[in-house]
Amino acid sequence: MRRLAFFLMVCLLFTLWSNASEITIGSFKIEWFGVHSRTDEQIRLLADYIRSLDIDILACQQISPTCDKSKNGTPDWNDLLRELGSNFAGWHGSTCRPQRLAFIWRTDRVEVTDLGELKAFKRQEIRGTEERTFPRIPITAYVRSLDGGVDFRIVTVHLYSKEGIIRYAEATCLNDWIGKYLGGNYDKDVVLIGDCNTKSMGRDDRHDSTTINNLEAGGLFTCISKDHQEYTTLDARERYDHAFLTADFLVEYVEGSWDVRRELADQDPDTYESYISDHCPVTLRITDEDTDSLPTGDWGV
């Protein structure tokens, strides 16, 4: 526990040197948060860890926003936001009760608007199976730096857990949606980030997942994470978590900034796995001086 506290203190001090002209985007599947039991102290340490990551907007997966496993009378999700502090805010989707999608962001660094689920994504029954696509409807938000430099749309997903026709259909639907979106009068800077559940087929880490190929089809998205070899999970040793940028947004990506945040997991794996997650957070940095007007119209929320 002392090592954990020292690590968090060092990370928090490091944030003093962060570059104000950049925005850090992250994704974090917090394993069964609100479903697995966590004490008040464990939620407090999780909040400390999230703050130490110095992320401006964090896409979260596998959140249950109504459960009170800490048994303190308020949902664990509310407890986490309270422990993060008054300069943090959060919002969650409404589909898949125990595994919802959510955003957490720094209110002193970014303005977040147009929060919603992508209503165009209807769950499709897959012929020959008993399954349907998108048990968790993707959620989105429009993000603008309070410094006036960076603005973009973020979409987060938690794709189907098995390889095959269902995840193929999800990836195709996402690609079709972004094509229609980019054809409208909206900000063309878009990041798609989250738990894509991709596996390194045959343990050959150079082999691109079919899910990534489907999302990159047509050149609308570029997967900035596929050439990085570092695993984003602990036990499974897979690269499940990815980020995709549209062409306009790719030029604003800080080259080489994709990072699998394994610091705490490597330093104290038992503590990490016991109350934080089986995934590591992933982050990337964006920098730009191009501020667009807020997109208007019905783009699918």
Phi, psi and omega in degrees: 000324177296320178298320180296315181297319179296317179301314181295323179296317179297318181295320180293322177294326181296330181297341179296337182262009183294151183274115184291342182276359181244157172243135176257125178253137181225167174219142185207114171274104182271105194309113175047046181291126185094349177251309173287144182293132173222134178282168176303321181293321178293322176295322179295317179291326175297318177298318177301318181294315180299317178298322183294338181287342176057054181253135181281319172221130186240120173276130183242147175233158177065048178257130170251106192278355185248348185283146180237070180287339176283347175058041178253006176098353177228150179302145180300326177300316177296321178299318181297314180297321179295318180291331178295326176115170187291344179266018174238149174222163180213158178208143181229157177282182187245355185257150181064081191310314182273355185221056184278162175266153184204163171237144168234135182215162179271111182289344178271000181236325184225152170257130182240122181226179177054038177290136178179172173266151180279094187294342178292343183271086175278142179291128183255132173285133182264119183302136178087359178229172174257016185255161175227154180286163173048063170299338174239106180296130179304145177245160186213164176201157174257128189240133178226132177293137176291344175282351177086010185261313191245137172212147185191169172255136178245138174233133176239147184226157166227094189284168184304145191280348182245145174294153175133200190295330183290312180291329174300315180295322179295314181296321179294319179297318178297317180295318178297319181296316183293329176296317178293320180298314182291341177280352180264183182268064183233168173298128184273000178274107184226137172239131173251123187216147176155193180273103182269356178057028181282146180243147176279098189299129180065018182061018176264100187292350178274351183276122178288136176295147176299330178297315179297317179300318181294321180289330180273354183302135179085356176076015181282325180244151167236127178277110183280349188256350191291334181271000178271132188272349188286134179291146177257356176246168181264290184289314185290337180053054178233163177256073184285328193262130186219166174225138179236135180240142172288164185301318180296326183277335182300326181289346179262356179289132176284105187308130178082006185274352176301130188217129170268114190276084185262006189306306183287322180298323179283327183285319185218070188298325181295313178296318182299310183289334185286330183219357180257287185189168169264359175247156170259147174296153174234147183220158170213162182240144181234140175219141183184161174241015183265104179255117180266161174288153181300128181295143180240170178096175182268097182260007171122015178264000000 
